[in-house]
């Protein structure tokens, strides 16, 4: 009869709060301390990798692929990703035996970019060579910033249009009812402009929204 292979149980925790649960199997078994069954219970300890306990500086000092992957997973802004991609590429060049992981890591960067709020463009179906990822990330982030600024400007114009219409409605017909406020909030800019012109000649609030 041969020996059983060794077991190395690992817990990888990437939550926002530190891991507080037991890591010994014995601590998870519900038996009274004086139970005779304890001698039959398996015991062992898991290796805990609690990502949130590591500061970025500590991870950088380790200079390992696992520490870089943890850094990617804990990015809070998309602007951090291009520099991390360059660090991964530099590490890969020193460790060519991990070349087969490059595509998976490229996909991870694309996923992380989306998770941080940057809308997908040509991914996730497209695949990128790892060497192309820093430039692609930077380009997509710059495009995303421009889109956000445009959206913010449009939101500002929309809010201003709604406020103006509410003032005009108040002057002509009294305080706007809730149904009118709901219509204004959901209307696009062209509709707001049409209603603004119509309120100047409409003889009732209903006529404004026809």
C-alpha positions as CSV (number, residue, x, y, z in Angstrom):
1,X,0.0,0.0,0.0
2,X,1.5,3.3,-1.1
3,X,1.4,6.6,0.7
4,X,-1.2,9.3,0.1
5,X,0.0,12.4,-1.6
6,X,0.7,15.4,0.6
7,X,-2.0,18.1,0.8
8,X,-1.3,21.9,0.9
9,X,-4.7,23.6,1.5
10,X,-4.6,27.3,0.5
11,X,-7.1,30.1,1.2
12,X,-6.9,33.1,-1.1
13,X,-8.9,35.9,0.3
14,X,-9.4,39.1,-1.8
15,X,-12.3,40.7,0.1
16,X,-12.3,44.3,1.3
17,X,-11.9,43.3,4.9
18,X,-9.3,41.1,6.5
19,X,-10.0,37.4,6.9
20,X,-11.3,36.7,10.4
21,X,-12.5,33.1,10.1
22,X,-10.5,30.1,11.5
23,X,-7.8,28.5,9.3
24,X,-7.5,25.3,11.3
25,X,-9.9,22.5,10.5
26,X,-10.3,21.6,14.2
27,X,-11.8,25.0,14.9
28,X,-14.5,24.4,12.4
29,X,-15.8,21.2,13.9
30,X,-18.7,21.5,16.3
31,X,-17.9,19.1,19.2
32,X,-17.8,19.7,22.9
33,X,-14.3,19.9,24.3
34,X,-14.7,16.7,26.3
35,X,-16.1,14.6,23.4
36,X,-14.6,11.2,22.8
37,X,-14.9,11.8,19.0
38,X,-12.1,14.4,18.9
39,X,-9.5,11.7,18.5
40,X,-11.2,10.6,15.2
41,X,-11.4,14.1,13.7
42,X,-9.0,15.3,11.0
43,X,-6.9,18.3,11.7
44,X,-4.8,20.6,9.7
45,X,-4.1,24.2,8.9
46,X,-4.7,26.1,5.7
47,X,-2.1,28.5,4.3
48,X,-3.9,31.9,4.2
49,X,-3.1,34.5,1.6
50,X,-5.1,37.5,2.8
51,X,-4.5,40.0,0.0
52,X,-6.0,43.0,1.8
53,X,-3.3,42.8,4.5
54,X,-0.5,43.6,2.0
55,X,0.4,47.2,1.2
56,X,1.3,48.0,-2.4
57,X,4.9,48.8,-1.3
58,X,5.2,45.3,0.3
59,X,4.0,43.6,-2.8
60,X,6.4,45.6,-5.0
61,X,9.3,44.5,-2.9
62,X,8.4,40.8,-3.4
63,X,8.9,41.1,-7.2
64,X,6.8,38.0,-7.9
65,X,4.1,37.2,-10.4
66,X,1.6,36.5,-7.6
67,X,2.3,39.9,-6.0
68,X,1.7,41.6,-9.3
69,X,-1.6,39.8,-9.8
70,X,-2.7,40.8,-6.3
71,X,-1.8,44.4,-7.2
72,X,-4.0,44.2,-10.4
73,X,-6.9,42.8,-8.4
74,X,-6.7,45.7,-5.9
75,X,-6.4,48.6,-8.3
76,X,-8.9,51.4,-7.3
77,X,-8.5,53.5,-10.5
78,X,-7.9,52.4,-14.1
79,X,-4.9,54.7,-14.3
80,X,-2.9,52.3,-12.2
81,X,-3.2,49.5,-14.8
82,X,-0.8,50.6,-17.6
83,X,2.2,50.8,-15.2
84,X,1.4,47.4,-13.7
85,X,1.2,45.9,-17.2
86,X,4.7,47.2,-17.9
87,X,5.9,45.6,-14.6
88,X,4.3,42.3,-15.6
89,X,6.0,42.4,-19.0
90,X,9.4,43.1,-17.4
91,X,8.9,40.2,-15.0
92,X,7.9,37.9,-17.9
93,X,11.0,38.7,-19.8
94,X,13.1,37.5,-16.9
95,X,10.9,34.3,-16.5
96,X,10.2,33.0,-20.0
97,X,9.1,29.7,-18.6
98,X,5.8,31.4,-17.7
99,X,5.2,32.5,-21.3
100,X,2.0,30.4,-21.6
101,X,0.3,32.6,-19.0
102,X,0.7,35.8,-21.0
103,X,-2.7,35.6,-22.8
104,X,-4.6,34.9,-19.5
105,X,-2.9,37.9,-17.9
106,X,-3.7,40.1,-20.9
107,X,-7.4,39.0,-20.5
108,X,-7.1,39.8,-16.7
109,X,-6.1,43.4,-17.5
110,X,-9.0,43.7,-19.9
111,X,-11.4,42.4,-17.2
112,X,-9.9,44.7,-14.6
113,X,-10.3,47.7,-16.8
114,X,-14.0,46.9,-17.3
115,X,-14.5,46.2,-13.5
116,X,-13.1,49.7,-12.8
117,X,-15.8,51.3,-14.9
118,X,-14.2,51.7,-18.3
119,X,-16.7,50.6,-20.9
120,X,-15.5,47.8,-23.1
121,X,-14.8,48.6,-26.8
122,X,-13.3,45.7,-28.6
123,X,-12.9,43.3,-25.7
124,X,-13.7,40.9,-24.0
125,X,-14.0,38.8,-27.2
126,X,-10.7,40.2,-28.6
127,X,-7.4,39.0,-27.4
128,X,-4.3,41.2,-27.0
129,X,-0.6,40.3,-27.0
130,X,0.8,41.2,-23.5
131,X,3.3,43.6,-25.1
132,X,0.4,45.6,-26.6
133,X,-1.6,45.8,-23.4
134,X,0.1,49.0,-21.8
135,X,-0.5,51.1,-24.9
136,X,-4.0,49.7,-25.4
137,X,-4.9,50.4,-21.8
138,X,-3.6,54.0,-22.0
139,X,-5.4,54.7,-25.2
140,X,-8.7,53.3,-23.9
141,X,-8.4,55.1,-20.6
142,X,-7.8,58.5,-22.4
143,X,-10.8,57.8,-24.6
144,X,-12.8,56.9,-21.5
145,X,-11.9,60.2,-19.8
146,X,-13.0,62.2,-22.8
147,X,-16.3,60.2,-22.9
148,X,-16.8,60.9,-19.1
149,X,-16.2,64.7,-19.6
150,X,-18.7,64.7,-22.4
151,X,-21.3,62.9,-20.3
152,X,-20.7,65.3,-17.4
153,X,-21.2,68.3,-19.7
154,X,-24.4,66.8,-21.1
155,X,-25.6,66.0,-17.6
156,X,-24.9,69.6,-16.6
157,X,-26.8,71.0,-19.6
158,X,-29.7,68.6,-18.9
159,X,-29.9,69.6,-15.3
160,X,-29.8,73.3,-16.3
161,X,-32.6,72.7,-18.8
162,X,-34.8,71.0,-16.2
163,X,-34.2,73.8,-13.7
164,X,-35.1,76.4,-16.3
165,X,-38.3,74.6,-17.3
166,X,-39.3,74.2,-13.7
167,X,-38.9,77.9,-13.1
168,X,-41.0,78.7,-16.2
169,X,-43.7,76.3,-15.2
170,X,-43.8,77.9,-11.8
171,X,-44.2,81.3,-13.3
172,X,-47.0,80.4,-15.7
173,X,-48.9,77.5,-14.0
174,X,-47.7,77.4,-10.4
175,X,-45.5,74.7,-8.7
176,X,-44.9,71.7,-11.0
177,X,-46.7,68.5,-10.0
178,X,-44.7,65.3,-9.5
179,X,-45.8,63.8,-12.8
180,X,-44.3,66.8,-14.6
181,X,-41.0,66.5,-12.7
182,X,-40.8,62.9,-13.6
183,X,-41.3,63.7,-17.3
184,X,-38.6,66.4,-17.2
185,X,-36.1,64.2,-15.4
186,X,-36.4,61.4,-18.1
187,X,-36.5,63.7,-21.2
188,X,-33.6,64.1,-23.5
189,X,-32.1,67.5,-24.4
190,X,-34.1,67.8,-27.7
191,X,-37.4,67.2,-25.9
192,X,-36.5,69.7,-23.2
193,X,-35.8,72.3,-25.9
194,X,-39.1,71.6,-27.6
195,X,-41.0,72.0,-24.3
196,X,-39.2,75.2,-23.5
197,X,-40.4,76.7,-26.8
198,X,-43.9,75.4,-26.2
199,X,-44.3,76.8,-22.7
200,X,-44.1,80.3,-24.1
201,X,-47.4,79.8,-26.0
202,X,-49.2,76.9,-24.2
203,X,-52.4,77.8,-22.3
204,X,-52.1,74.9,-19.9
205,X,-49.4,72.6,-18.4
206,X,-50.8,69.6,-20.3
207,X,-50.4,71.5,-23.6
208,X,-46.7,71.9,-22.8
209,X,-46.1,68.1,-22.7
210,X,-48.3,67.1,-25.7
